């Protein structure tokens, strides 16, 4: 997983953690297996857009937030998202 998809996954993880949910809890809410969710979040597999949409509803954020220009801080690393036009 490189570039743009990395940024989407970082945003997804950030939103999950902001809601205080474990990977297992979110997987349960999305009605998928834990290992499947872990593969998405670890970049081993590409999450389908319908899953990202469902996650946005479960986590109560606008799916466009996955693609907006935003700075996130994770530990000491800073990530900048790109805006789709």
C-alpha positions as CSV (number, residue, x, y, z in Angstrom):
1,X,0.0,0.0,0.0
2,X,1.5,3.3,-1.1
3,X,0.8,7.0,-1.3
4,X,-2.9,7.9,-1.5
5,X,-4.2,4.7,0.0
6,X,-1.8,5.0,3.0
7,X,-3.4,8.4,3.7
8,X,-6.9,7.0,3.5
9,X,-6.0,4.2,6.0
10,X,-4.4,6.7,8.3
11,X,-7.6,8.7,8.4
12,X,-9.7,5.6,9.0
13,X,-7.5,4.6,11.9
14,X,-7.5,8.1,13.3
15,X,-11.3,8.2,13.2
16,X,-11.6,4.8,14.8
17,X,-9.2,5.7,17.6
18,X,-10.9,9.1,18.1
19,X,-14.2,7.2,18.8
20,X,-12.3,5.0,21.3
21,X,-13.0,1.8,19.4
22,X,-10.8,-1.2,19.1
23,X,-10.3,-2.9,15.8
24,X,-12.5,-5.7,17.0
25,X,-15.3,-3.4,17.9
26,X,-15.2,-1.6,14.6
27,X,-15.0,-4.9,12.7
28,X,-18.1,-6.1,14.6
29,X,-20.0,-2.9,13.8
30,X,-19.0,-3.3,10.1
31,X,-20.1,-6.9,10.3
32,X,-16.7,-8.2,9.0
33,X,-14.1,-10.4,10.7
34,X,-11.4,-8.9,12.8
35,X,-8.6,-10.3,10.6
36,X,-10.3,-8.8,7.5
37,X,-10.4,-5.4,9.2
38,X,-6.8,-5.7,10.4
39,X,-5.7,-6.5,6.8
40,X,-7.3,-3.2,5.7
41,X,-5.9,-1.1,8.4
42,X,-2.4,-2.7,8.1
43,X,-2.4,-2.2,4.3
44,X,-2.3,-5.9,3.5
45,X,-5.6,-5.5,1.6
46,X,-7.5,-2.6,-0.1
47,X,-10.8,-1.7,1.6
48,X,-13.7,-1.5,-0.8
49,X,-15.3,1.9,-1.1
50,X,-18.6,0.6,0.2
51,X,-16.8,-0.5,3.4
52,X,-15.2,3.0,3.7
53,X,-18.7,4.5,3.3
54,X,-20.1,2.1,5.9
55,X,-17.3,3.0,8.3
56,X,-18.0,6.7,7.8
57,X,-21.6,6.1,8.9
58,X,-20.6,3.9,11.9
59,X,-17.9,6.4,13.0
60,X,-20.1,9.4,12.2
61,X,-17.8,11.3,9.8
62,X,-18.3,12.5,6.3
63,X,-16.6,10.1,3.8
64,X,-15.1,13.2,2.1
65,X,-13.0,13.7,5.3
66,X,-11.0,10.7,4.2
67,X,-9.9,12.7,1.2
68,X,-9.7,16.3,2.5
69,X,-6.6,18.3,3.1
70,X,-5.9,17.7,6.7
71,X,-2.9,17.4,9.0
72,X,-2.9,14.5,11.4
73,X,-0.5,13.9,14.1
74,X,0.4,10.3,15.1
75,X,3.1,10.1,17.6
76,X,5.9,12.2,16.1
77,X,4.8,11.8,12.5
78,X,2.7,14.3,10.7
79,X,0.6,13.4,7.7
80,X,-0.9,15.7,5.1
81,X,-4.0,14.5,3.1
82,X,-4.6,15.6,-0.5
83,X,-7.8,17.0,-1.8
84,X,-9.4,15.3,-4.8
85,X,-10.7,17.7,-7.4
